[in-house]
């Protein structure tokens, strides 16, 4: 678990210039870190994450509008497919962002989905810090190099297709049943809520999925159900 921030190593790992090191240190500071370091002089990264999420969406939307002549519905699907938590966590992992996270001992032990959300949120916070540090142009270059570069792979693999719509089509075609969804579990504080949703055919639970919203958990459950049924 990290206890200090190395701006030079961070700059080299992410391929960005660091002017205001405090901004980037804040971008990798999880709320839990402050609970164990009462004298910590910076804030946690949630405000930067909020800003970075908006910058990321704008850059991706602008790029899609300029480069893809597809209808609005498809552009929306393309955008959703590369700004979701799983893809962002993959990118953060590839960049080694996890090596720089400042968090509590308990959070540092988290793996799986919990770790994924930490990484996805952190890369959005980094984008927010980069935007404040050097402006929209620098943020755009970083996003195009690391996020938008994933778009061809995502489209080719069909990852932009909404799994709920796809599972409904397949289940109606193969079984004549329209799937239904239920929240099986929810946990976490209001600012960091998580959900487990189950997808059912009649009363049979087919698969479960997790997400930071009920809708995201349902999409994850649908994707898992397609895989479980071998309908991919």
C-alpha positions in Angstrom: 0.0 0.0 0.0 1.4 3.4 -0.9 1.8 6.1 1.7 3.4 8.8 -0.4 3.1 10.1 -4.0 6.0 10.0 -6.4 5.2 12.7 -9.0 8.1 11.8 -11.3 7.3 8.1 -11.5 3.6 9.0 -11.9 4.4 11.3 -14.8 6.5 8.6 -16.5 3.9 5.8 -16.0 1.0 7.8 -17.4 2.9 9.7 -20.1 1.8 13.1 -18.9 3.6 16.2 -17.7 2.9 17.0 -14.1 2.9 20.8 -13.2 0.9 20.9 -10.0 1.8 17.7 -8.2 -0.8 18.3 -5.5 -3.6 18.0 -8.1 -2.4 14.6 -9.2 -1.7 13.4 -5.7 -5.3 14.4 -4.8 -6.5 12.5 -7.9 -5.2 9.2 -6.5 -6.3 9.8 -2.9 -9.3 7.7 -1.9 -11.7 8.9 0.8 -10.6 6.1 3.1 -7.0 7.3 3.2 -8.1 10.5 5.0 -9.6 8.4 7.8 -6.2 6.9 8.6 -4.2 10.1 8.0 -6.0 12.8 9.9 -3.4 15.4 9.2 -3.4 14.9 5.5 -3.3 18.3 3.8 -5.2 17.4 0.6 -8.8 16.4 -0.2 -9.9 13.0 -1.5 -10.5 12.5 -5.2 -14.3 12.5 -5.6 -14.6 16.1 -6.8 -11.9 15.5 -9.4 -13.6 12.3 -10.4 -16.9 14.3 -10.9 -15.0 16.8 -13.1 -13.1 14.2 -15.0 -16.2 12.2 -15.8 -17.7 15.2 -17.6 -14.5 16.0 -19.5 -14.1 12.3 -20.6 -17.7 12.2 -21.8 -17.3 15.5 -23.8 -14.0 14.4 -25.4 -15.5 11.0 -26.4 -18.7 12.6 -27.6 -16.9 15.2 -29.7 -14.6 12.5 -31.2 -17.5 10.2 -32.1 -19.5 13.1 -33.7 -16.5 14.1 -35.9 -15.4 10.6 -36.9 -18.5 8.4 -37.0 -21.5 9.2 -39.2 -23.7 6.7 -37.3 -27.2 7.6 -36.0 -27.5 9.1 -32.5 -28.5 5.8 -30.9 -25.4 4.0 -32.1 -23.1 6.8 -31.1 -24.6 6.7 -27.6 -23.9 2.9 -27.4 -20.3 3.5 -28.7 -19.7 6.1 -26.0 -21.2 4.0 -23.2 -19.0 1.1 -24.2 -15.7 2.9 -23.6 -16.6 5.1 -20.6 -17.9 2.2 -18.5 -16.2 1.0 -15.4 -14.7 -2.2 -16.7 -13.0 -0.6 -19.7 -11.7 2.3 -17.6 -10.4 -0.1 -15.0 -8.6 -2.1 -17.7 -6.9 1.1 -19.0 -6.0 2.2 -15.5 -4.5 -1.2 -14.8 -2.5 -1.1 -18.0 -1.1 2.3 -17.0 -0.2 1.0 -13.6 -2.4 3.5 -11.9 -3.1 1.1 -9.0 0.5 1.5 -7.9 -0.2 5.1 -7.0 -3.5 4.8 -5.2 -3.5 6.2 -1.6 -6.1 4.4 0.4 -6.8 2.7 3.7 -5.4 -0.7 4.7 -8.9 -2.2 4.3 -9.4 -0.7 0.8 -6.0 -1.9 -0.3 -7.0 -5.5 0.4 -10.0 -5.3 -1.9 -9.9 -7.2 -5.1 -12.3 -8.0 -7.9 -15.2 -5.7 -8.6 -14.3 -3.4 -5.7 -10.8 -2.9 -7.0 -12.2 -2.3 -10.5 -14.3 0.7 -9.2 -11.4 2.2 -7.4 -9.3 2.1 -10.6 -12.1 3.4 -12.8 -12.9 6.3 -10.5 -9.2 7.1 -10.1 -8.6 7.5 -13.9 -11.5 9.8 -14.1 -10.0 11.9 -11.3 -6.7 11.9 -13.1 -8.5 13.3 -16.2 -10.0 16.0 -14.0 -6.6 16.9 -12.5 -5.0 17.0 -16.0 -7.8 19.3 -17.2 -7.3 21.7 -14.3 -3.5 21.5 -14.6 -3.0 22.0 -18.3 -6.4 22.5 -19.9 -8.8 20.8 -22.3 -6.2 20.1 -25.0 -3.9 18.0 -22.7 -6.9 16.1 -21.3 -8.1 15.4 -24.9 -4.7 14.0 -26.0 -4.6 11.7 -22.9 -8.2 10.5 -23.5 -7.6 9.9 -27.2 -4.4 8.0 -26.6 -5.6 5.8 -23.8 -9.4 5.6 -24.0 -10.6 6.3 -27.5 -7.9 4.0 -28.9 -10.0 1.2 -27.4 -13.0 2.0 -29.6 -12.2 -0.1 -32.7 -11.6 -3.2 -30.5 -14.9 -2.6 -28.6 -16.9 -2.2 -31.8 -15.3 -5.2 -33.5 -16.1 -7.4 -30.4 -19.7 -6.1 -30.3 -19.2 -4.8 -26.8 -21.2 -1.7 -27.6 -24.4 -3.7 -28.0 -26.6 -3.2 -24.9 -26.6 -6.6 -23.1 -30.1 -6.1 -21.7 -31.6 -5.6 -25.2 -29.6 -8.5 -26.6 -30.5 -10.9 -23.8 -34.2 -10.0 -24.1 -34.1 -10.6 -27.9 -32.3 -14.0 -27.4 -34.5 -15.2 -24.5 -37.7 -14.3 -26.4 -36.4 -16.0 -29.5 -35.2 -19.2 -27.7 -37.6 -19.6 -24.8 -40.5 -17.2 -25.4 -39.9 -15.6 -22.0 -39.2 -12.0 -21.3 -36.5 -11.6 -18.7 -37.0 -9.7 -15.4 -34.6 -8.1 -13.0 -34.4 -7.7 -9.2 -32.0 -6.0 -6.9 -30.6 -8.8 -4.8 -28.2 -6.7 -2.6 -27.1 -3.1 -2.2 -24.4 -1.7 0.0 -22.0 1.2 0.7 -22.5 4.8 1.7 -24.6 7.1 -0.4 -21.6 8.6 -2.3 -20.3 5.1 -3.2 -23.4 2.9 -3.5 -23.1 -0.5 -5.2 -25.8 -3.0 -6.3 -26.1 -6.7 -7.2 -28.9 -7.4 -9.6 -30.3 -10.8 -10.7 -31.8 -11.6 -14.1 -34.6 -14.1 -14.1 -36.5 -16.2 -16.7 -39.8 -16.7 -14.9 -38.7 -17.5 -11.4 -35.3 -19.0 -12.4 -32.2 -16.9 -11.6 -30.0 -17.0 -14.6 -27.1 -14.8 -13.6 -26.1 -11.9 -11.3 -24.2 -8.7 -12.0 -22.7 -5.8 -9.9 -22.6 -2.1 -10.6 -22.5 1.4 -9.2 -26.2 1.9 -10.2 -29.1 -0.5 -10.6 -29.0 -0.1 -14.3 -25.3 -0.9 -14.5 -25.8 -4.0 -12.3 -28.7 -5.1 -14.6 -26.5 -4.7 -17.7 -23.8 -6.7 -16.0 -26.3 -9.4 -15.1 -27.6 -9.6 -18.7 -24.0 -9.9 -20.1 -23.4 -12.7 -17.5 -26.6 -14.4 -18.5 -25.7 -14.4 -22.2 -22.4 -16.1 -21.3 -24.1 -18.5 -18.9 -26.5 -19.6 -21.6 -23.9 -19.9 -24.2 -25.8 -17.5 -26.4 -22.8 -15.2 -27.1 
